């Protein structure tokens, strides 16, 4: 390999790594303001970690980074991915009765005698693929075998125009989600 092609590969790896870091920073800044890319939260934030790891590997290969650093970064990334897998949420999108609004519901549960059902509600924005978190909610049940969405009452959702949705749950008080910014 001549000097020119190696230099060109190094420039590409630096550019790729910097673009991934900018993407990661954008995701972090947006999440501070409760905005998210739907494709990032639907895979539980694993995509930015994996992209950063691939960019780091490319950079480490092009710049012959020490193996100890590469192994340490790999272990840290897999520990973080393992933690994210434990707190794995599922996502369901529902449409308003008029079809003008869409709400993404993130749901998961934790059981230890009682079951805590955790919900996050995201409103789709006018920018494609961008959602805003509008509410978090928790329902506590005991001895119920129903799924998270059934406990919430998704099938009995009552839309008040495009501004509000009320979930009529047979297992808890009604959950009201305000969709106005």
Beta strands, then each sheet from edge to edge (+ up, - down):
strand 1: 35-37
strand 2: 90-95
strand 3: 102-111
strand 4: 115-124
strand 5: 130-141
strand 6: 157-160
strand 7: 164-167
strand 8: 175-178
sheet 1: 1+ 5- 4+ 3- 2+
sheet 2: 6+ 7- 8+
end
